[in-house]
Amino acid sequence: RIGVRRHGANRALQKRGFLEIQPPGVAALIVQYPLRFERHEADRARLDRVDGEKAVDLVNGHQHAPEFLAVNPSGAVPALEIDGVILVQSGAIIEYLLEVHGNGRLKPAAGTDAARRFTYWLHYTEGSAMTPLLLKLVFSQLPKRSPLLIRGVVKAVADRVQQSFIDPQIVSHINYWEAELGRSEWFAGDEFSAADIMMSFPLEAAGSRVPFGPDKPRIAAYLK
């Protein structure tokens, strides 16, 4: 039973989140996976076992170690082994947990407008929101990882790409989130759902890369 522990959870998620979904034998793992995110300079994630813990340093490629590749050959996190099934991709993991262990919780009723919004936000998170945030991370790291001789040139190029291409995309997403949170308290409607668990990560990640200003009161309130 393998997953990813993310530290420093949004307090709203801690109060309303996945703590209710705890299959026997993997309760600690399920609580840790969606709720906690750890922000280090190296953007580290942790590979957890129910009976122990092993750090996985994503920047230094530890996700490509044989032990992890045996679980997820793509070398990507998160990964979860549960009920004899190995799952990868955050959205797929959450959908499985809701379907098998959710008992109708954290998901709107089928056929409703909230259900359609739920599906949209569940997939929007990694399909759209995370792309510019990951690009921001990569381009911010490029100068630090470049040879000293060309570091200045690499920094100039990386800064230009971020300013002209990546940052405007992130700002566009942030404006979209602020507007959507004006429609309802949560992304899929008036009730907290697993879509909010998914969306908590890009909101927190965006805030760390392009800090929210006072003109984003709904996002600020959402993250409290």
VODORO-804764 format. One record per atom (N, C-alpha, C, O, CB): residue in three letters; x, y, z. Coordinates in steps of 0.001 Angstrom, whole numbers, plus 500000, padded with zeros to 6 digits. Glycine has a CB too. Layout:
N
AlaXYZ...
! end
This chain:
224
Arg500868498822500000Arg500000500000500000Arg500900501222500000Arg501491501552501028Arg499021500009501235Ile501012501879498897Ile502003502939498742Ile501331504207498274Ile500448504158497418Ile503104502524497761Gly501728505331498811Gly501136506591498408Gly502101507731498596Gly503296507507498789Gly499872506851499180Val501610508947498545Val502433510132498729Val501867510950499864Val500668511227499897Val502510510969497436Arg502720511339500796Arg502249512181501891Arg502572513628501578Arg503704513959501225Arg502883511757503238Arg501606514460501704Arg501797515884501451Arg501523516649502742Arg500449516517503329Arg500868516382500297His502495517448503186His502408518133504469His501876519553504307His501952520131503224His503774518160505145Gly501337520110505391Gly500922521507505401Gly499571521730504767Gly499431522586503894Gly501934522342504703Ala498589520987505181Ala497292521025504507Ala496543522311504774Ala496704522954505812Ala496449519856504935Asn495730522660503818Asn494748523724503969Asn493810523351505125Asn493316522225505185Asn493949523949502634Arg493568524291506037Arg492755523970507214Arg491330523585506849Arg490719522756507523Arg492732525146508164Ala490798524178505791Ala489434523820505383Ala489367522362504988Ala488381521684505277Ala488958524704504221Leu490419521862504321Leu490429520470503911Leu490587519554505111Leu489997518475505159Leu491541520219502908Gln491388519987506084Gln491556519166507273Gln490231518995508006Gln489964517948508595Gln492600519784508204Lys489399520048507958Lys488121519985508662Lys487100519150507896Lys486284518456508503Lys487576521388508891Arg487143519216506545Arg486044518653505770Arg486477517545504809Arg485643516994504091Arg485371519742504998Gly487753517216504788Gly488270516420503685Gly488177514932503797Gly487208514385504325Gly489623516747503489Phe489203514276503291Phe489193512849503073Phe489274512046504353Phe489309510816504308Phe490310512475502185Leu489303512716505494Leu489397511994506749Leu488242511012506919Leu488346510056507688Leu489429512968507910Glu487142511245506206Glu485986510363506327Glu486165509066505547Glu485469508087505816Glu484739511077505852Ile487081509041504591Ile487241507852503750Ile488472507099504206Ile489593507473503861Ile487352508229502242Gln488277506038504980Gln489390505312505555Gln489160503814505423Gln488644503196506355Gln489588505700507023Pro489528503208504292Pro489385501764504150Pro490188501052505225Pro491260501529505598Pro489833501307502754Pro489708499929505732Pro490427499201506774Pro491850498876506332Pro492084498413505216Pro489682497915507137Gly492789499130507234Gly494176498773506968Gly494977499841506265Gly496204499754506217Gly494218497549506167Val494306500866505707Val495057501909505008Val494618503306505454Val494811504282504730Val494880501762503491Ala494029503394506646Ala493500504685507096Ala494575505756507119Ala494351506870506645Ala492882504551508477Ala495745505432507666Ala496799506450507762Ala497225506921506392Ala497477508108506180Ala498007505908508521Leu497305505987505463Leu497734506333504108Leu496729507251503435Leu497111508245502819Leu497933505071503270Ile495447506927503546Ile494432507705502855Ile494336509108503440Ile494132510070502699Ile493076507002502932Val494476509240504728Val494455510568505332Val495632511387504815Val495480512573504524Val494495510471506876Gln496795510771504699Gln497984511508504314Gln497975511900502851Gln498443512987502511Gln499204510699504612Tyr497465511059501981Tyr497634511317500547Tyr497009512620500069Tyr497742513464499553Tyr497049510190499768Pro495690512843500209Pro495146514043499600Pro495323515298500438Pro495245516403499902Pro493710513844499322Leu495559515162501728Leu495452516323502577Leu496755517073502805Leu496713518233503214Leu494905515917503865Arg497885516477502564Arg499112517122502996Arg500070517347501839Arg500284516465501008Arg499783516298504066Phe500639518537501801Phe501627518869500777Phe502826519507501448Phe502677520375502308Phe501029519815499698Glu504018519076501057Glu505240519553501672Glu505984520418500673Glu506375519933499611Glu506120518379502154Arg506189521710500996Arg506902522615500105Arg508323522779500587Arg508553523431501605Arg506200523978500019His509286522206499885His510695522419500141His511282523088498914His510638523154497866His511430521083500474Glu512505523584499041Glu513158524147497866Glu513327523080496805Glu513296523371495609Glu514517524755498233Ala513504521859497239Ala513691520752496299Ala512372520134495871Ala512359519154495127Ala514573519688496914Asp511242520706496341Asp509921520140496046Asp509903518633496294Asp509665517837495385Asp509521520440494590Arg510158518268497536Arg510227516849497868Arg508836516296498130Arg507943517009498587Arg511127516622499085Ala508670515032497837Ala507466514303498219Ala507930513111499029Ala509100512732498971Ala506610513861496963Arg507035512528499772Arg507407511365500565Arg506595510154500136Arg505386510226499916Arg507205511641502060Leu507309509034500025Leu506682507760499711Leu506401507055501023Leu507324506766501785Leu507580506887498774Asp505139506775501295Asp504748506198502571Asp504371504740502433Asp503831504306501416Asp503600506971503166Arg504669503999503482Arg504113502671503649Arg503365502682504975Arg503689503462505870Arg505229501554503610Val502369501819505098Val501629501755506346Val502572501391507482Val502394501852508609Val500476500739506249Asp503587500557507190Asp504494500100508240Asp505817500861508228Asp506775500398508847Asp504755498615508088Gly505914502009507550Gly507161502749507534Gly507080503925506589Gly506013504249506068Gly508308501845507146Glu508220504565506370Glu508243505761505545Glu509579505851504829Glu510628505555505401Glu507989507024506392Lys509525506265503567Lys510744506450502798Lys510622507730501983Lys509630507931501282Lys511017505229501878Ala511625508594502074Ala511597509849501330Ala511874509608499862Ala512709508780499500Ala512611510836501899Val511154510351499009Val511387510308497573Val511711511719497108Val510837512586497073Val510152509728496808Asp512957511944496755Asp513404513262496317Asp513157513378494816Asp513901512817494012Asp514914513494496659Leu512098514118494442Leu511718514214493036Leu512763514940492209Leu513012514573491061Leu510388514915492905Val513376515966492780Val514355516744492017Val515569515907491661Val516115516030490564Val514788517976492804Asn515992515055492586Asn517168514218492341Asn516827512853491759Asn517681511969491691Asn517930514034493618Gly515575512682491338Gly515207511505490564Gly514979510230491325Gly515034509150490735Gly516218511261489596His514722510313492633His514516509091493399His513221508369493012His513034507197493339His514502509413494879Gln512339509075492320Gln511108508424491862Gln511390507413490755Gln510506506648490367Gln510106509470491369His512626507411490245His513004506446489216His513753505244489793His514288504422489049His513860507123488163Ala513785505150491109Ala514408504000491762Ala513578502751491484Ala512361502842491325Ala514548504236493294Pro514225501582491422Pro513503500338491109Pro512298500090492010Pro511271499592491547Pro514442499167491214Glu512414500434493301Glu511297500171494222Glu510050500936493819Glu508945500396493842Glu511685500540495652Phe510234502206493447Phe509067502987493058Phe508595502623491660Phe507391502597491403Phe509378504471493130Leu509524502341490753Leu509135501970489391Leu508356500657489370Leu507581500402488449Leu510374501857488500Ala508567499829490388Ala507787498593490473Ala506321498893490732Ala505447498098490386Ala508337497683491575Val506050500046491343Val504670500461491606Val504122501263490445Val503007501011489986Val504586501281492896Asn504896502229489963Asn504471503077488851Asn505619503190487849Asn506533503990488052Asn504032504489489357Pro505588502412486782Pro506688502415485810Pro506966503771485179Pro508052503986484641Pro506396501438484729Ser506005504691485234Ser506241506017484669Ser507107506878485582Ser507614507916485158Ser504917506716484405Gly507279506455486829Gly508087507212487764Gly507419508470488276Gly508091509357488803Gly509367507568487131Ala506105508562488130Ala505384509756488564Ala504700509508489899Ala504353508374490231Ala504353510181487509Val504510510575490658Val503750510493491893Val502487511340491741Val502487512322490998Val504603510964493114Pro501412510968492438Pro501312509917493445Pro501003508553492846Pro500633508416491680Pro500256510275494451Ala501174507538493716Ala500766506177493379Ala500174505560494637Ala500606505854495752Ala501974505322492830Leu499193504712494445Leu498510504112495585Leu498197502659495270Leu497629502341494225Leu497216504891495935Glu498579501778496198Glu498200500371496087Glu497169500092497167Glu497447500241498357Glu499445499418496223Ile495987499688496747Ile494880499474497681Ile493929498433497095Ile493685498415495888Ile494127500810497976Asp493403497581497944Asp492457496544497510Asp493040495664496415Asp492304495146495575Asp491164497182497018Gly494356495491496420Gly494990494674495390Gly495128495364494048Gly495475494727493054Gly494222493424495210Val494855496682494009Val494917497454492774Val495963498553492932Val496049499184493985Val493525498055492418Ile496754498783491891Ile497702499888491887Ile497123501013491055Ile496782500817489888Ile499088499446491341Leu497008502203491656Leu496440503368490992Leu497465504480490900Leu498262504674491818Leu495195503855491730Val497448505212489793Val498276506403489636Val497391507523489104Val496278507285488635Val499492506136488680Gln497903508745489186Gln497195509972488837Gln496211510340489949Gln495360509544490344Gln496454509811487486Ser496357511566490436Ser495551512026491567Ser494056511895491315Ser493326511392492169Ser495884513462491884Gly493589512347490142Gly492162512291489853Gly491634510876489832Gly490550510607490350Gly491876512952488541Ala492398509957489228Ala491970508558489169Ala491933507945490562Ala491034507163490871Ala492905507746488259Ile492896508294491401Ile492918507777492770Ile491698508265493544Ile491035507484494227Ile494211508204493490Ile491410509544493435Ile490260510095494159Ile488959509481493648Ile488081509143494441Ile490215511631494019Glu488830509335492325Glu487607508734491782Glu487425507310492292Glu486309506911492622Glu487640508742490246Tyr488507506541492360Tyr488411505167492867Tyr487985505166494336Tyr487097504408494725Tyr489762504430492701Leu488616506009495148Leu488282506048496567Leu486829506447496788Leu486162505902497667Leu489204507013497298Leu486334507402495990Leu484936507803496119Leu483998506674495704Leu482987506413496356Leu484661509049495279Glu484357506012494604Glu483495504950494084Glu483436503750495016Glu482362503196495248Glu483977504510492719Val484584503345495552Val484658502104496322Val484472502336497818Val483882501501498504Val485986501423496075His484964503449498323His484954503671499764His484227504947500191His484162505249501383His486357503714500266Gly483684505692499237Gly483106506988499579Gly481729506950500183Gly481362507856500932Gly483058507815498395Asn480947505920499877Asn479570505826500390Asn478761507094500120Asn477985507543500963Asn479589505545501888Gly478957507661498930Gly478185508827498528Gly478702510153499042Gly478110511196498763Gly476808508662498969Arg479792510135499785Arg480315511374500361Arg481281512071499405Arg481886511438498541Arg481013511085501690Leu481411513380499577Leu482371514213498855Leu482154514224497347Leu483082514486496581Leu483760513744499149Lys480917513938496922Lys480604513930495497Lys479135514294495320Lys478281513715495990Lys480918512542494856Pro478814515250494424Pro477409515634494222Pro476594514506493597Pro477147513582492999Pro477325516878493338Ala475295514591493740Ala474403513594493149Ala474512513607491630Ala474636514668491018Ala472951513847493577Ala474465512429491029Ala474592512296489574Ala473479513043488857Ala472351513114489345Ala474576510820489167Gly473808513608487681Gly472818514273486861Gly472539515709487237Gly471714516363486598Gly471574513523486912Thr473201516215488253Thr472973517591488693Thr474027518515488085Thr475058518064487587Thr472997517684490239Asp473744519808488136Asp474732520787487674Asp475993520704488509Asp477099520858487991Asp474158522208487726Ala475830520461489800Ala476990520326490676Ala477852519129490272Ala479078519191490362Ala476541520183492133Ala477219518044489827Ala477967516865489391Ala478785517164488145Ala479923516712488018Ala477018515699489126Arg478204517925487229Arg478950518291486016Arg480119519202486358Arg481208519050485805Arg478025518981484997Arg479900520145487262Arg480997521010487690Arg482049520206488430Arg483244520464488282Arg480477522147488577Phe481622519239489223Phe482547518375489956Phe483490517655488996Phe484704517654489198Phe481773517354490806Thr482931517041487948Thr483752516327486968Thr484714517279486273Thr485878516948486047Thr482867515623485933Tyr484218518456485938Tyr485068519438485263Tyr486268519817486125Tyr487404519752485654Tyr484260520690484913Trp486041520212487380Trp487117520667488230Trp488066519542488612Trp489264519762488790Trp486556521304489465Leu487528518342488736Leu488378517200489073Leu489449516990488008Leu490590516647488319Leu487533515927489231His489066517203486741His490013516979485643His490744518260485229His491855518197484702His489282516400484441Tyr490131519403485462Tyr490776520678485153Tyr492071520844485940Tyr493043521410485440Tyr489827521841485451Thr492075520349487167Thr493226520545488048Thr494532520159487375Thr495451520971487275Thr493053519744489321Glu494612518915486913Glu495853518446486300Glu495869518656484797Glu496939518734484194Glu496063516985486608Gly494697518749484185Gly494645518930482741Gly494967520336482292Gly495456520536481181Gly493305518557482239Ser494695521331483153Ser494906522727482766Ser495690523524483800Ser496680524174483464Ser493581523394482528Ala495258523477485043Ala495822524370486059Ala497280524084486361Ala498058525016486564Ala495029524268487327Met497668522815486395Met499016522476486830Met500080522727485771Met501254522865486114Met499061521045487244Thr499709522791484497Thr500718522938483443Thr501575524189483602Thr502799524066483649Thr500045522965482096Pro500994525391483687Pro501848526575483854Pro502575526592485193Pro503667527151485289Pro501019527834483718Leu501991525989486230Leu502658525961487524Leu503908525086487478Leu504931525425488073Leu501701525457488603Leu503823523971486775Leu504993523106486609Leu506049523777485741Leu507244523667486013Leu504584521761485993Leu505606524476484694Leu506554525219483858Leu507260526293484675Leu508460526515484510Leu505834525855482652Lys506523526954485550Lys507107527968486420Lys508195527353487290Lys509271527930487449Lys506025528622487297Leu507916526196487845Leu508889525506488680Leu510138525144487887Leu511258525374488343Leu508270524253489287Val509943524573486694Val511078524140485873Val511953525323485479Val513174525269485629Val510584523412484616Phe511337526391484976Phe512128527522484499Phe512781528292485650Phe513821528921485455Phe511252528461483683Ser512194528250486832Ser512826528906487977Ser514042528122488462Ser514944528688489079Ser511819529070489119Gln514067526815488181Gln515188525980488597Gln516317525937487569Gln517450525599487912Gln514704524583488869Leu516024526275486320Leu517029526159485260Leu518330526902485561Leu519398526303485436Leu516458526671483971Pro518293528183485955Pro519567528871486211Pro520393528201487306Pro521618528133487202Pro519305530312486593Lys519737527709488348Lys520461527081489458Lys521161525801489021Lys522167525404489609Lys519506526779490609Arg520625525159487989Arg521162523870487548Arg522004523982486288Arg522399522970485710Arg520037522900487312Ser522275525182485870Ser523078525400484668Ser524551525584485037Ser524856526032486142Ser522562526629483886Pro525464525245484127Pro526892525498484371Pro527131526979484631Pro526471527837484044Pro527746525025483172Leu528065527267485505Leu528333528643485905Leu528632529542484707Leu528252530713484691Leu529494528682486879Leu529311528989483713Leu529731529782482565Leu528554530368481793Leu528661531466481247Leu530570528940481642Ile527443529660481741Ile526300530127480955Ile525096530470481828Ile524002530704481314Ile525906529073479937Arg525293530500483140Arg524177530700484053Arg523469532033483818Arg522243532103483901Arg524662530621485483Gly524216533069483532Gly523611534373483299Gly522701534389482090Gly521619534976482122Gly524675535406483134Val523148533734481010Val522337533672479796Val521077532851480036Val519982533237479627Val523149533077478634Val521247531710480706Val520096530852480999Val519089531591481863Val517884531488481632Val520545529559481698Lys519561532331482851Lys518656533091483719Lys517887534141482926Lys516689534331483137Lys519439533762484856Ala518571534816482022Ala517900535844481228Ala516795535232480371Ala515699535785480278Ala518913536581480339Val517085534089479744Val516089533410478910Val514941532900479767Val513774533070479414Val516732532245478131Ala515272532272480899Ala514239531724481779Ala513329532824482314Ala512112532656482378Ala514878530963482943Asp513928533949482697Asp513125535072483203Asp512193535611482119Asp511040535949482389Asp514042536199483720Arg512703535688480901Arg511884536216479795Arg510703535291479505Arg509584535754479286Arg512744536394478517Val510958533983479506Val509884533016479249Val508824533113480343Val507626533088480059Val510448531570479169Gln509265533223481581Gln508310533318482683Gln507479534587482589Gln506259534547482748Gln509036533271484020Gln508127535700482334Gln507421536980482299Gln506466537120481117Gln505393537710481240Gln508415538100482266Ser506868536571479969Ser506072536780478759Ser505072535665478487Ser504092535883477775Ser506980536922477579Phe505297534477479039Phe504450533336478689Phe503830532652479902Phe502615532458479943Phe505250532332477908Ile504645532284480892Ile504150531466481995Ile503332532286482988Ile502206531916483320Ile505311530797482711Asp503894533401483465Asp503200534201484479Asp501829534698484007Asp500878534661484787Asp504060535388484873Pro501693535164482750Pro500347535582482303Pro499337534434482327Pro498160534653482617Pro500421536157480890Gln499787533213482024Gln498869532068482090Gln498420531816483521Gln497241531573483777Gln499536530805481520Ile499366531876484452Ile499017531651485855Ile498039532714486334Ile497059532401487011Ile500278531651486739Val498301533960485986Val497402535050486377Val496012534841485792Val495009535100486457Val497967536405485924Ser495951534371484541Ser494658534103483903Ser493879533035484667Ser492675533176484882Ser494860533664482445His494566531963485077His493909530917485866His493438531473487201His492321531186487633His494862529728486091Ile494281532268487860Ile493915532830489158Ile492664533698489040Ile491768533613489880Ile495078533650489735Asn492601534520488015Asn491411535360487805Asn490170534498487583Asn489081534830488052Asn491620536305486601Tyr490342533409486878Tyr489243532475486625Tyr488755531856487932Tyr487549531769488160Tyr489684531371485643Trp489676531427488790Trp489298530834490076Trp488537531839490928Trp487527531506491549Trp490541530336490831Glu489034533073490951Glu488373534102491757Glu486936534319491281Glu486020534459492091Glu489162535428491694Ala486748534346489958Ala485408534543489410Ala484503533350489715Ala483337533529490068Ala485482534773487898Glu485034532135489580Glu484219530943489820Glu483819530814491277Glu482716530358491578Glu484968529698489385Leu484701531210492187Leu484355531146493603Leu483318532193493972Leu482775532171495077Leu485597531324494457Gly483039533116493047Gly481938534049493247Gly480592533425492944Gly479556533952493351Gly482132535267492391Arg480594532303492232Arg479339531611491901Arg478828530791493072Arg477619530684493278Arg479532530706490685Ser479745530209493844Ser479368529354494963Ser480534529288495939Ser481653529683495613Ser478965527929494476Glu480261528790497129Glu481299528744498162Glu482428527802497787Glu483591528066498093Glu480701528321499490Trp482081526682497112Trp483070525684496721Trp483049525539495202Trp482122526012494544Trp482792524315497417Phe484066524888494645Phe484195524851493187Phe483056524109492488Phe482652524494491390Phe485500524211492816Ala482543523071493099Ala481479522313492443Ala480090522722492893Ala479101522158492424Ala481669520851492694Gly479995523681493781Gly478678524099494259Gly478735524567495694Gly479766525056496156Gly477680522967494127Asp477629524418496398Asp477523524914497765Asp478042523935498805Asp478121524272499986Asp476102525248498069Glu478397522719498379Glu478907521719499310Glu480365521394498991Glu480755521311497827Glu478047520442499257Phe481157521215500034Phe482546520797499868Phe482590519421499206Phe481795518545499547Phe483283520771501234Ser483511519225498264Ser483611517943497559Ser485074517606497293Ser485974518393497587Ser482816517982496230Ala485286516431496735Ala486644516010496394Ala487266516909495330Ala488490516952495201Ala486639514567495912Ala486443517626494568Ala486987518587493600Ala487764519683494320Ala488746520201493787Ala485854519208492748Asp487334520039495525Asp488051521042496306Asp489369520494496838Asp490341521234496982Asp487185521532497462Ile489399519206497127Ile490657518581497530Ile491659518671496384Ile492824519007496592Ile490433517101497948Met491199518369495179Met492069518462494010Met492518519899493766Met493691520144493485Met491354517919492772Met491602520839493871Met491918522228493550Met492757522918494623Met493352523961494354Met490646522998493339Ser492816522366495818Ser493594523019496870Ser495071523099496497Ser495748524067496845Ser493428522273498195Phe495572522089495792Phe496999522089495465Phe497375523180494461Phe498306523938494735Phe497398520737494914Pro496696523300493305Pro497079524392492403Pro496870525774493016Pro497634526693492723Pro496294524291491118Leu495851525942493861Leu495660527249494493Leu496831527579495414Leu497355528692495379Leu494338527280495282Glu497240526617496235Glu498357526861497140Glu499662527012496364Glu500496527850496705Glu498476525725498161Ala499840526199495318Ala501058526286494513Ala501126527618493778Ala502189528234493707Ala501126525125493510Ala499999528066493232Ala499970529345492525Ala500281530490493474Ala500991531428493112Ala498608529565491862Gly499747530413494690Gly500006531460495662Gly501467531558496054Gly501952532632496411Gly499181531233496879Ser502175530422495986Ser503598530434496326Ser504454530946495178Ser505582531387495397Ser504052529045496721Arg503925530891493944Arg504696531312492774Arg504314532720492316Arg505181533505491933Arg504493530323491631Val503038533035492353Val502558534379492015Val501596534780493139Val500394534538493028Val501847534422490575Pro502094535380494202Pro501278535646495398Pro499965536372495075Pro499923537276494240Pro502080536473496393Phe498899535949495762Phe497591536562495575Phe497579537960496175Phe498095538175497272Phe496487535696496205Gly496993538903495460Gly496884540270495953Gly495572540484496666Gly494757539565496755Gly497025541264494815Pro495350541701497183Pro494108542009497897Pro492876541986496998Pro491745542035497481Pro494220543359498549Asp493106541909495672Asp491983541847494740Asp491475540421494546Asp490654540168493664Asp492388542434493400Lys491960539488495368Lys491510538091495279Lys490955537639496632Lys491447536669497209Lys492679537159494829Pro489936538335497139Pro489416538015498476Pro488762536642498559Pro488813535995499605Pro488419539061498896Arg488142536185497456Arg487451534885497506Arg488456533753497619Arg488232532807498374Arg486568534683496255Ile489565533830496881Ile490597532805496986Ile491210532821498379Ile491441531770498977Ile491684533015495916Ala491471534015498889Ala492034534120500242Ala491115533490501273Ala491574532780502168Ala492292535584500604Ala489815533748501152Ala488844533173502081Ala488758531661501910Ala488617530927502888Ala487463533807501875Tyr488842531202500673Tyr488761529767500378Tyr489907529005501031Tyr489714527901501542Tyr488773529530498864Leu491094529593501014Leu492283528907501525Leu492420528977503032Leu493258528276503600Leu493508529483500897Lys491616529810503706Lys491706529908505163Lys491027528720505835Lys491005528636507062Lys491077531216505651
! end
